[in-house]
Amino acid sequence: MKKTMYVSVILLFLIGSKISLGQNSSDVLKFSMARTSSSARFEGMGSSFGAIGTDQASLDINPAGLGLYRKPELSFGIYNKNINGVYSVENNSPFQSGKFSNYGLSNLGLVLIQQPNKYSKWKSVNFFIGYNLTSSLNQELNFEGKSKGSILHRFLENSIDPNSGLGIDPGSLDPFEGKLAYETGALYDISPDSAKIIYTNDLIDYRDSLINKNGSNNYEGYLGNISLGLAANYNEKIMLGANINVVLGNYSFEKRYNESDPTNKYPPFHSLTFNDYSSSNISGFKAVFGIIYKPVNKFRIGLSWHTPSILTLQDSYNTSLSYSFYNNNNLENYNSNSPDGFYEYNIIVPSRWVGSFAYVSNFGLLNVDLDFFNPGYSKFKFNEESESNYENQINADIKKQYKQVLQTRIGLEIPIQMFRIRGGFGIFNSPYKNDSDLSYSYSAGLGFRAKRIYLDLSGKRFKHQEAYLPFATANSDFNNDRIPDAVETLIQSSITEFQFIITLGIKFR
């Protein structure tokens, strides 16, 4: 994967004291890439089910599949997700590994059947109400190593007035970054003129030196849909359906970032620890419309359109900084805490098209799903006019980073009397413009079908690359020559996810 993509992946810190430190252009991927995988049958077939229907999770992909139900049904499922990560700081440190595991409710839903009179060509009008998990956001990241750059340069960058090139008055510094740095001595004024402020830091002369760094990030959260669905079956040829989805979720993180100089190579600097906490409540709305057509009984063609999602995020956040330095051979340590911040804003997630093709017979099922969407059409919308410049900046960054995505999923199910054997395969191109790598997923599952009850099990493996910037200094221009003066630290990672789901279903007649 190209380094240019890595550098653009995540910008941890933001401009402006009123904006949560957790917001950045990478946040849109959490939402635009989310796709339900909440039932074991659906997951066992690689989440490829769009033209088959009769599965709760598939109704989030194409609600026209609801029209293929013949009996009322109640189903619920539980998932377990394990994440194994391998991390390194640039290429200057040995790889480290980390593991994370979590579980919870994957789906809960009820299908009701209404059959018109026997003379109508409308064979059924079916209803659905339920919950589907679309994404588990839990993850843990730990790193340690040496690299160029320091978060001190980030603090210096944000303390300079871009118009005058001079330092901002201490009373007006960002209370979540710059003010903490000033209060702890990590940022200080060296101007001999009391009418002018010129800030510097203890590592300004060591911008290209290798600094010891380590950190730990803990992420927790989920995204899910509460759905109301309606679908009709016309003469067993055309199924029409619609879902109204209420999007609910929560996302929080605790991040600790540390720099140190244990051998006293870069005096007077000794060490710093920056802590960042944020919690977001997520709510929103979207709709899905779909159609399935059966040209002949064994073949089905499906098409669905997912409207843009309008999400509202309410962020609560705070930061703290501890800084140590030598003063006349004496080690001094200072601490400062930010106030509690709160900010509400919106993210608009772009629409998605899903095309599906299925073969259905007594010998088995075969389905192909093609997802088409463009994360580059995602947008942030801030509520305050004073943030319009940053809104334009981050939206331009989103458009610059991301490209159109076509995801292919293939699923197979083979019946053996009352049992089912399933397999799935997925191919996913990167959403980043500067990256041409492909990611792959593999899944398998087993099922048992009785007259009024069924039980499904599935497992999926998904491996992909990620990157993380503990701090961003792309706008650092300390001498007004319009060239960034500081470098950023890149954490590279290889992530392998394992997800297991068990689903129980009950049919009522």
Secondary structure per residue as TSV (DSSP state, phi and psi in degrees):
chain	resnum	aa	ss	phi	psi
A	1	M	-	360.0	137.8
A	2	K	-	-73.3	144.2
A	3	K	H	-65.1	-31.9
A	4	T	H	-59.8	-34.4
A	5	M	H	-67.9	-43.6
A	6	Y	H	-56.1	-44.8
A	7	V	H	-63.4	-28.4
A	8	S	T	-91.6	0.9
A	9	V	T	-67.9	-57.6
A	10	I	-	-134.2	125.4
A	11	L	-	-107.6	108.5
A	12	L	-	-71.3	-45.1
A	13	F	S	-104.7	151.4
A	14	L	-	-120.5	163.4
A	15	I	S	-83.8	134.8
A	16	G	S	102.1	134.4
A	17	S	T	-79.1	-17.8
A	18	K	T	-89.6	-5.0
A	19	I	S	-102.5	132.4
A	20	S	-	-57.2	141.8
A	21	L	T	-66.3	-14.4
A	22	G	T	-83.1	-11.8
A	23	Q	-	-83.0	132.8
A	24	N	-	-164.2	173.2
A	25	S	T	-64.2	-23.6
A	26	S	T	-75.6	-17.8
A	27	D	H	-59.1	-31.0
A	28	V	H	-64.7	-25.5
A	29	L	H	-68.2	-29.7
A	30	K	H	-59.3	-31.0
A	31	F	H	-100.3	-43.6
A	32	S	H	-72.0	-26.5
A	33	M	S	-90.5	-8.5
A	34	A	-	-67.6	135.8
A	35	R	-	-147.6	132.3
A	36	T	-	-57.7	143.4
A	37	S	-	-148.8	55.8
A	38	S	-	-100.4	-13.5
A	39	S	S	-115.4	151.6
A	40	A	H	-69.4	-36.2
A	41	R	H	-65.0	-45.9
A	42	F	H	-60.6	-45.8
A	43	E	H	-70.7	-36.9
A	44	G	H	-62.6	-26.1
A	45	M	T	-96.7	23.9
A	46	G	T	71.9	26.3
A	47	S	T	59.0	27.5
A	48	S	-	-110.0	101.3
A	49	F	-	-154.1	10.7
A	50	G	T	-61.7	-33.6
A	51	A	T	-99.7	-1.7
A	52	I	T	-91.6	-45.1
A	53	G	-	71.8	-164.4
A	54	T	-	54.9	34.7
A	55	D	S	-145.4	135.0
A	56	Q	T	-58.3	-44.1
A	57	A	G	-64.6	-34.1
A	58	S	G	-65.8	-21.7
A	59	L	G	-69.5	-23.1
A	60	D	G	-75.0	-20.0
A	61	I	T	-89.8	-50.1
A	62	N	-	-143.1	103.4
A	63	P	G	-67.6	-11.6
A	64	A	G	-63.2	-22.7
A	65	G	G	-62.6	-19.0
A	66	L	G	-62.9	-30.2
A	67	G	G	-70.2	-9.4
A	68	L	G	-93.0	-4.6
A	69	Y	-	-66.8	143.1
A	70	R	-	-110.2	-23.6
A	71	K	S	-133.1	149.2
A	72	P	-	-61.0	148.1
A	73	E	E	-151.8	142.3
A	74	L	E	-120.5	131.4
A	75	S	E	-140.5	150.9
A	76	F	E	-150.7	154.4
A	77	G	E	-143.9	160.0
A	78	I	E	-129.1	139.2
A	79	Y	E	-118.6	156.5
A	80	N	E	-133.0	128.9
A	81	K	E	-124.9	130.4
A	82	N	E	-121.0	133.3
A	83	I	E	-121.5	125.7
A	84	N	E	-112.9	125.7
A	85	G	E	-123.4	144.6
A	86	V	E	-122.0	125.3
A	87	Y	E	-128.1	150.7
A	88	S	E	-149.2	150.4
A	89	V	E	-90.5	109.8
A	90	E	T	49.5	-136.9
A	91	N	T	-116.3	20.4
A	92	N	S	-102.9	9.9
A	93	S	S	-143.2	155.5
A	94	P	-	-68.4	152.6
A	95	F	-	-68.6	144.4
A	96	Q	E	-121.0	153.3
A	97	S	E	-115.3	155.1
A	98	G	E	-148.2	150.4
A	99	K	E	-130.7	150.5
A	100	F	E	-149.8	140.3
A	101	S	E	-138.1	142.0
A	102	N	E	-154.3	165.1
A	103	Y	E	-148.8	166.5
A	104	G	E	172.8	-171.2
A	105	L	E	-75.8	126.2
A	106	S	E	-97.6	-34.2
A	107	N	E	-160.5	154.2
A	108	L	E	-155.8	120.3
A	109	G	E	-157.9	157.2
A	110	L	E	-130.5	130.0
A	111	V	E	-110.2	130.6
A	112	L	E	-117.2	140.9
A	113	I	E	-112.7	132.0
A	114	Q	E	-126.8	117.6
A	115	Q	-	-107.1	119.9
A	116	P	-	-64.1	-179.2
A	117	N	-	-63.8	156.9
A	118	K	T	-66.4	-12.6
A	119	Y	T	-90.5	-9.7
A	120	S	-	-81.1	146.6
A	121	K	S	-78.6	-11.6
A	122	W	E	-82.9	103.2
A	123	K	E	-74.2	-31.3
A	124	S	E	-162.1	153.1
A	125	V	E	-127.7	112.2
A	126	N	E	-112.4	151.7
A	127	F	E	-123.9	150.6
A	128	F	E	-141.3	138.2
A	129	I	E	-137.5	132.0
A	130	G	E	-178.7	-177.6
A	131	Y	E	-126.7	135.4
A	132	N	E	-128.6	131.7
A	133	L	E	-74.5	131.5
A	134	T	E	-105.5	-26.5
A	135	S	E	-162.6	133.1
A	136	S	E	-99.1	122.6
A	137	L	-	-100.7	10.1
A	138	N	-	-72.0	134.2
A	139	Q	E	-166.3	155.7
A	140	E	E	-130.6	136.3
A	141	L	E	-132.7	127.3
A	142	N	E	-129.7	139.2
A	143	F	E	-146.4	156.7
A	144	E	E	-159.6	136.8
A	145	G	E	168.4	-167.4
A	146	K	E	-121.4	142.2
A	147	S	E	-161.5	166.0
A	148	K	S	-73.0	156.7
A	149	G	-	96.7	158.4
A	150	S	-	-151.8	147.0
A	151	I	H	-65.9	-17.9
A	152	L	H	-59.4	-34.0
A	153	H	H	-71.1	-29.1
A	154	R	H	-63.6	-46.5
A	155	F	H	-61.8	-41.0
A	156	L	H	-64.5	-43.0
A	157	E	H	-56.1	-44.5
A	158	N	T	-82.2	-0.9
A	159	S	T	-99.1	-0.1
A	160	I	B	-103.0	130.6
A	161	D	-	-70.5	118.6
A	162	P	T	-65.4	-19.7
A	163	N	T	-82.4	-46.4
A	164	S	T	-95.2	-21.8
A	165	G	-	78.7	0.7
A	166	L	S	-96.8	168.6
A	167	G	B	-71.4	148.2
A	168	I	-	-77.8	144.3
A	169	D	-	-54.3	135.2
A	170	P	G	-52.6	-34.4
A	171	G	G	-70.0	-14.5
A	172	S	G	-109.1	4.8
A	173	L	S	-67.0	153.5
A	174	D	-	-57.7	118.7
A	175	P	T	-69.3	-8.7
A	176	F	T	-100.5	-12.1
A	177	E	T	-139.2	-73.5
A	178	G	H	-58.7	-41.8
A	179	K	H	-67.5	-37.7
A	180	L	H	-62.2	-42.7
A	181	A	H	-63.2	-40.7
A	182	Y	H	-67.2	-42.2
A	183	E	H	-70.8	-24.3
A	184	T	H	-97.2	-4.1
A	185	G	T	87.6	3.6
A	186	A	S	-72.3	-18.7
A	187	L	S	-134.3	130.5
A	188	Y	E	-148.4	159.2
A	189	D	E	-93.8	129.0
A	190	I	-	-115.5	10.9
A	191	S	-	-74.7	133.0
A	192	P	S	-77.5	-12.6
A	193	D	-	-99.1	117.2
A	194	S	T	-66.0	-17.6
A	195	A	T	-84.6	-9.7
A	196	K	S	-124.9	148.3
A	197	I	-	-119.0	125.4
A	198	I	-	-126.8	109.0
A	199	Y	E	-87.6	156.0
A	200	T	E	-151.2	-179.8
A	201	N	-	-142.2	173.0
A	202	D	T	-74.5	-11.9
A	203	L	T	-113.2	16.3
A	204	I	G	-63.2	-28.8
A	205	D	G	-90.5	2.7
A	206	Y	G	-125.2	38.5
A	207	R	T	-66.7	-24.3
A	208	D	T	-105.7	12.3
A	209	S	S	-88.1	154.9
A	210	L	-	-83.7	118.0
A	211	I	E	-107.7	138.1
A	212	N	E	-67.3	131.4
A	213	K	E	-138.0	145.8
A	214	N	E	-154.5	160.3
A	215	G	E	-167.5	164.1
A	216	S	E	-141.3	131.0
A	217	N	E	-123.9	127.6
A	218	N	E	-118.2	121.4
A	219	Y	E	-113.4	138.6
A	220	E	E	-139.6	142.2
A	221	G	E	159.5	177.3
A	222	Y	E	-156.9	161.8
A	223	L	E	-130.5	137.8
A	224	G	E	-151.3	162.6
A	225	N	E	-119.3	129.8
A	226	I	E	-94.4	119.7
A	227	S	E	-117.4	141.9
A	228	L	E	-118.5	120.2
A	229	G	E	-123.0	150.9
A	230	L	E	-142.4	132.5
A	231	A	E	-147.4	151.9
A	232	A	E	-130.0	146.6
A	233	N	E	-113.4	113.2
A	234	Y	E	-101.4	105.0
A	235	N	T	57.6	29.8
A	236	E	T	57.1	21.0
A	237	K	T	-115.6	-42.8
A	238	I	E	-127.3	126.3
A	239	M	E	-112.3	130.3
A	240	L	E	-120.6	136.6
A	241	G	E	-150.5	159.1
A	242	A	E	-147.6	141.8
A	243	N	E	-121.8	138.3
A	244	I	E	-108.5	120.6
A	245	N	E	-113.3	126.5
A	246	V	E	-96.0	117.6
A	247	V	E	-88.8	128.0
A	248	L	E	-129.6	147.8
A	249	G	E	-175.8	171.8
A	250	N	E	-148.3	141.9
A	251	Y	E	-144.9	127.7
A	252	S	E	-140.8	155.2
A	253	F	E	-146.5	151.9
A	254	E	E	-125.5	122.0
A	255	K	E	-124.3	132.0
A	256	R	E	-121.8	126.3
A	257	Y	E	-126.2	131.7
A	258	N	E	-130.7	140.3
A	259	E	E	-125.9	146.5
A	260	S	E	-152.7	157.8
A	261	D	-	-132.4	77.0
A	262	P	T	-67.5	-21.6
A	263	T	T	-100.5	7.3
A	264	N	-	58.5	43.3
A	265	K	S	-82.4	-22.5
A	266	Y	S	-126.2	59.5
A	267	P	T	-66.1	150.1
A	268	P	T	-89.2	5.3
A	269	F	E	-63.0	140.8
A	270	H	E	-124.1	-55.3
A	271	S	E	-167.4	162.5
A	272	L	E	-150.2	153.1
A	273	T	E	-136.9	123.0
A	274	F	E	-113.9	124.3
A	275	N	E	-111.8	138.1
A	276	D	E	-135.8	124.8
A	277	Y	E	-126.7	138.3
A	278	S	E	-149.2	144.1
A	279	S	E	-135.9	133.0
A	280	S	E	-123.9	129.8
A	281	N	E	-95.8	131.2
A	282	I	E	-119.3	132.2
A	283	S	E	-144.6	155.4
A	284	G	E	-178.1	-169.9
A	285	F	E	-150.5	142.8
A	286	K	E	-158.1	165.1
A	287	A	E	-129.7	155.0
A	288	V	E	-131.5	131.9
A	289	F	E	-122.5	137.8
A	290	G	E	-147.0	161.3
A	291	I	E	-141.6	141.7
A	292	I	E	-127.8	130.6
A	293	Y	E	-120.8	134.9
A	294	K	E	-112.2	94.2
A	295	P	E	-63.1	-38.3
A	296	V	E	-135.4	168.5
A	297	N	T	-62.4	-31.7
A	298	K	T	-89.3	-12.2
A	299	F	E	-117.1	142.1
A	300	R	E	-135.9	141.5
A	301	I	E	-124.0	128.0
A	302	G	E	-124.2	150.0
A	303	L	E	-147.2	131.9
A	304	S	E	-137.0	151.2
A	305	W	E	-124.0	124.8
A	306	H	E	-99.7	118.9
A	307	T	-	-65.4	161.2
A	308	P	-	-56.9	143.8
A	309	S	E	-97.2	136.0
A	310	I	E	-109.3	108.6
A	311	L	E	-107.3	140.6
A	312	T	E	-111.8	126.8
A	313	L	E	-117.5	132.1
A	314	Q	E	-115.6	110.4
A	315	D	E	-101.6	134.2
A	316	S	E	-118.5	136.2
A	317	Y	E	-157.6	158.6
A	318	N	E	-158.5	163.9
A	319	T	E	-139.2	163.8
A	320	S	E	-150.0	154.6
A	321	L	E	-138.2	133.4
A	322	S	E	-118.1	130.5
A	323	Y	E	-134.6	134.4
A	324	S	E	-125.2	138.2
A	325	F	E	-153.3	161.9
A	326	Y	E	-92.5	134.3
A	327	N	E	-131.0	107.0
A	328	N	T	55.5	46.6
A	329	N	T	68.9	5.3
A	330	N	E	-103.9	131.6
A	331	L	E	-82.7	122.6
A	332	E	E	-115.8	144.1
A	333	N	E	-132.3	134.3
A	334	Y	E	-133.6	147.7
A	335	N	E	-128.0	147.9
A	336	S	E	-148.7	142.4
A	337	N	E	-120.2	141.9
A	338	S	-	-80.0	165.5
A	339	P	-	-72.0	172.0
A	340	D	-	-81.4	125.8
A	341	G	E	-102.4	154.7
A	342	F	E	-143.5	136.2
A	343	Y	E	-151.3	138.6
A	344	E	E	-117.9	135.7
A	345	Y	E	-154.8	177.1
A	346	N	E	-125.2	148.9
A	347	I	E	-123.6	128.8
A	348	I	E	-102.3	115.4
A	349	V	E	-94.2	131.1
A	350	P	-	-68.5	165.3
A	351	S	-	-71.4	168.5
A	352	R	E	-142.4	140.2
A	353	W	E	-110.7	139.3
A	354	V	E	-129.5	119.2
A	355	G	E	-104.9	141.4
A	356	S	E	-137.9	147.8
A	357	F	E	-138.4	131.5
A	358	A	E	-138.2	147.4
A	359	Y	E	-117.6	124.6
A	360	V	E	-128.0	121.3
A	361	S	E	-151.2	178.6
A	362	N	T	-67.6	-16.0
A	363	F	T	-90.6	-9.6
A	364	G	E	146.9	-177.6
A	365	L	E	-124.7	141.6
A	366	L	E	-137.2	127.1
A	367	N	E	-134.9	142.7
A	368	V	E	-125.2	126.3
A	369	D	E	-112.9	137.2
A	370	L	E	-122.3	114.4
A	371	D	E	-98.6	130.8
A	372	F	E	-128.9	123.3
A	373	F	E	-160.6	170.2
A	374	N	-	-135.2	103.4
A	375	P	G	-61.0	-20.4
A	376	G	G	-66.7	-12.9
A	377	Y	G	-88.1	-1.3
A	378	S	-	-67.1	151.7
A	379	K	E	-144.4	142.5
A	380	F	E	-90.3	146.0
A	381	K	E	-134.4	108.7
A	382	F	E	-91.8	152.8
A	383	N	S	-88.4	-13.3
A	384	E	S	-109.5	137.1
A	385	E	G	-60.9	-30.6
A	386	S	G	-66.2	-17.4
A	387	E	G	-97.9	10.3
A	388	S	H	-63.4	-35.8
A	389	N	H	-64.8	-43.4
A	390	Y	H	-69.4	-36.1
A	391	E	H	-57.5	-45.5
A	392	N	H	-64.7	-37.6
A	393	Q	H	-65.5	-48.1
A	394	I	H	-71.5	-34.2
A	395	N	H	-69.0	-35.7
A	396	A	H	-66.7	-36.4
A	397	D	H	-65.4	-39.9
A	398	I	H	-60.8	-47.7
A	399	K	H	-63.7	-34.6
A	400	K	H	-73.8	-31.7
A	401	Q	H	-83.4	-39.7
A	402	Y	B	-107.0	156.5
A	403	K	-	-132.2	176.7
A	404	Q	-	-63.8	145.0
A	405	V	E	-123.6	133.2
A	406	L	E	-122.4	115.4
A	407	Q	E	-109.6	134.8
A	408	T	E	-116.3	129.0
A	409	R	E	-128.6	136.3
A	410	I	E	-126.7	130.5
A	411	G	E	-131.1	146.3
A	412	L	E	-137.1	138.4
A	413	E	E	-133.8	131.4
A	414	I	E	-120.9	122.0
A	415	P	E	-85.5	139.6
A	416	I	E	-132.0	92.3
A	417	Q	T	56.0	-115.3
A	418	M	T	-89.5	0.8
A	419	F	E	-109.1	160.2
A	420	R	E	-133.9	136.0
A	421	I	E	-113.8	131.6
A	422	R	E	-131.1	152.3
A	423	G	E	-150.6	154.1
A	424	G	E	-149.7	154.4
A	425	F	E	-144.8	138.0
A	426	G	E	-131.6	144.1
A	427	I	E	-123.6	126.9
A	428	F	E	-131.4	120.3
A	429	N	E	-83.6	153.7
A	430	S	-	-67.3	143.5
A	431	P	S	-80.1	-4.6
A	432	Y	B	-90.1	135.6
A	433	K	T	-63.1	-32.3
A	434	N	T	-92.0	16.1
A	435	D	-	-134.9	130.2
A	436	S	-	-112.1	9.2
A	437	D	-	-68.9	154.9
A	438	L	E	-111.6	146.4
A	439	S	E	-114.0	155.7
A	440	Y	E	-133.0	148.2
A	441	S	E	-126.6	148.7
A	442	Y	E	-132.6	137.0
A	443	S	E	-143.3	158.8
A	444	A	E	-150.7	157.2
A	445	G	E	-161.0	161.4
A	446	L	E	-128.5	149.6
A	447	G	E	-142.6	153.8
A	448	F	E	-128.1	129.7
A	449	R	E	-122.4	116.6
A	450	A	-	-110.5	-175.3
A	451	K	S	-64.1	-42.4
A	452	R	S	-125.7	9.2
A	453	I	E	-148.3	149.1
A	454	Y	E	-144.1	154.4
A	455	L	E	-138.0	129.9
A	456	D	E	-127.3	144.9
A	457	L	E	-129.1	144.6
A	458	S	E	-150.2	157.6
A	459	G	E	-142.5	143.4
A	460	K	E	-136.5	141.6
A	461	R	E	-119.5	130.4
A	462	F	E	-138.4	121.5
A	463	K	E	-116.8	133.9
A	464	H	E	-153.8	167.4
A	465	Q	E	-102.1	144.0
A	466	E	E	-137.0	167.4
A	467	A	E	-147.7	159.6
A	468	Y	E	-149.0	134.9
A	469	L	-	-108.8	112.5
A	470	P	S	-62.4	-27.6
A	471	F	S	-152.9	154.3
A	472	A	-	-117.3	133.0
A	473	T	-	-133.1	27.7
A	474	A	T	-63.2	-22.5
A	475	N	T	-101.4	13.0
A	476	S	-	-72.8	116.8
A	477	D	-	-140.7	85.5
A	478	F	T	-79.3	-20.5
A	479	N	T	-115.9	14.6
A	480	N	S	60.3	33.6
A	481	D	S	-101.8	9.5
A	482	R	S	65.0	24.6
A	483	I	S	-125.0	129.5
A	484	P	-	-56.6	132.7
A	485	D	-	-99.9	-5.8
A	486	A	S	-126.8	158.0
A	487	V	-	-109.2	157.7
A	488	E	-	-105.8	154.1
A	489	T	-	-98.3	130.3
A	490	L	-	-110.0	125.9
A	491	I	E	-101.7	116.0
A	492	Q	E	-98.0	144.7
A	493	S	E	-147.9	151.4
A	494	S	E	-120.6	120.0
A	495	I	E	-111.0	130.5
A	496	T	E	-119.9	122.8
A	497	E	E	-110.1	136.9
A	498	F	E	-122.2	125.4
A	499	Q	E	-126.6	133.4
A	500	F	E	-123.4	137.8
A	501	I	E	-134.8	140.5
A	502	I	E	-124.4	130.9
A	503	T	E	-128.3	134.5
A	504	L	E	-117.0	132.5
A	505	G	E	-128.5	146.1
A	506	I	E	-127.8	127.3
A	507	K	E	-102.8	141.5
A	508	F	-	-98.3	-3.7
A	509	R	-	-159.6	360.0
